Amino acid sequence: MILIDGDMQSRQRLAELLAAHTDFCIVASCATIEAALGALERGPVDMALLDVDLPDCDAKHFIQEFRQRCGEPLIFLTAPDASYAVHALDVGADYVLLKPYTAAAVNGIVERARLLSLRLRKRVSIRTFGTFELRVNDQPVHFRLSKAQELLALCVARNGQDVSIHTIVDTLWGENGYASTSNTNYRSAIKCVCDTLAAHGAASIFSRRRGFCSIRRDAVDCDFFHLMDGRPGSERRFNDNFLPDYSWAEDYNFELTERREALQQRSVPGKLPR
C-alpha cells in the first residue's frame, strides 16, 4: 500500500489506524504525486490512498499511470466531504475515505478493500515456497501422476518462458536413465497436466506447442512470480524453501535469496540495493 497526502500528520494518523490490520503493509508514504511515482519505480503496489487536495494532483492521470504500472491495484481517494464521491467514480477510483480519519472509517475501508481484492484475485494460484500447490477457486488440485505436477512446477520455475521437451525429459527423468524423448513418460505427464487443468476449468494457464510447454504468468497468482517481479512484501514468504521436493530446484535458491535481500534493503530508509 502507498499513502499519498501532502499533510504529514494526516499520513501519520492514517498509518497509526492501519497498523491494527497486519495484512496491510505501507511500503511508501509520500507528500506529492511525483514522489509516489518515484516510489512505484521500486516495484508494483496493490493499493493506494490518494488525497484529492494535493497541489500537483491530477487524480485521473495518476490513476491511469498507476494501473498501467501495477495491473489492477485498489485506489481510494481521501477527501474532506462526501461530495467527492462522484468525482471518485469519474477518475476511476474505487471508493472515497473521508477526513478527518477515524478508526471506524478506516476499518470500513479495510473491509471494502478486502472484498474488492477477493473479486480481483486471480482464481488460479500457485505456491512454490514450500511444497508445490496449485489451487483453483481456492480449492487444491491433485494430479494423478506426480511427474505431471513436477512438470508444471518446472514450467513455473522457468518464469513463463518456453521449456523444451528435451529440458523436461532431462530434468525430470535424466537421473533414472530415461533421458530420451523417445520414451512415453513425458507424453503421459503432459497429457495429465492438460487433462487435470481442463477438468478444473484452468486449461488456459498452460500452453503447449510442438516441442515446448510453458505457463502463462498473467493467468496465475504465484509467490515465485511476485518475488521475481520485485513486489513489495513478497520477500517475507521466501525462506530458502523454493520447491524443496525437487532436487533440480535447489539451484534457484541463490538468485531468490539475492532478490529477497534486495527487497529487504529497499524497505530500510537510506539503503539501496546492491
C-alpha positions, 0 to 999 in steps of 0.5 A, a space after each residue: 500500500 502507498 499513502 499519498 497526502 501532502 499533510 504529514 500528520 494526516 499520513 501519520 494518523 492514517 498509518 497509526 489506524 492501519 497498523 491494527 490490520 497486519 495484512 496491510 503493509 505501507 511500503 511508501 508514504 509520500 507528500 506529492 504525486 511525483 514522489 509516489 511515482 518515484 516510489 512505484 519505480 521500486 516495484 508494483 503496489 496493490 493499493 493506494 490512498 490518494 488525497 484529492 487536495 494535493 497541489 500537483 494532483 491530477 487524480 485521473 492521470 495518476 490513476 491511469 499511470 498507476 494501473 498501467 504500472 501495477 495491473 489492477 491495484 485498489 485506489 481510494 481517494 481521501 477527501 474532506 466531504 462526501 461530495 467527492 464521491 462522484 468525482 471518485 467514480 469519474 477518475 476511476 477510483 474505487 471508493 472515497 475515505 473521508 477526513 478527518 480519519 477515524 478508526 471506524 472509517 478506516 476499518 470500513 475501508 479495510 473491509 471494502 478493500 478486502 472484498 474488492 481484492 477477493 473479486 480481483 484475485 486471480 482464481 488460479 494460484 500457485 505456491 512454490 515456497 514450500 511444497 508445490 500447490 496449485 489451487 483453483 477457486 481456492 480449492 487444491 488440485 491433485 494430479 494423478 501422476 506426480 511427474 505431471 505436477 513436477 512438470 508444471 512446477 518446472 514450467 513455473 520455475 522457468 518464469 513463463 518462458 518456453 521449456 523444451 521437451 528435451 529440458 523436461 525429459 532431462 530434468 525430470 527423468 535424466 537421473 533414472 536413465 530415461 533421458 530420451 524423448 523417445 520414451 512415453 513418460 513425458 507424453 503421459 505427464 503432459 497429457 495429465 497436466 492438460 487433462 487435470 487443468 481442463 477438468 478444473 476449468 484452468 486449461 488456459 494457464 498452460 500452453 503447449 506447442 510442438 516441442 515446448 510447454 510453458 505457463 502463462 504468468 498473467 493467468 496465475 497468482 504465484 509467490 515465485 512470480 511476485 518475488 521475481 517481479 520485485 513486489 513489495 512484501 513478497 520477500 517475507 514468504 521466501 525462506 530458502 524453501 523454493 520447491 524443496 521436493 525437487 532436487 533440480 530446484 535447489 539451484 534457484 535458491 541463490 538468485 531468490 535469496 539475492 532478490 529477497 535481500 534486495 527487497 529487504 534493503 529497499 524497505 530500510 530508509 537510506 539503503 539501496 540495493 546492491 
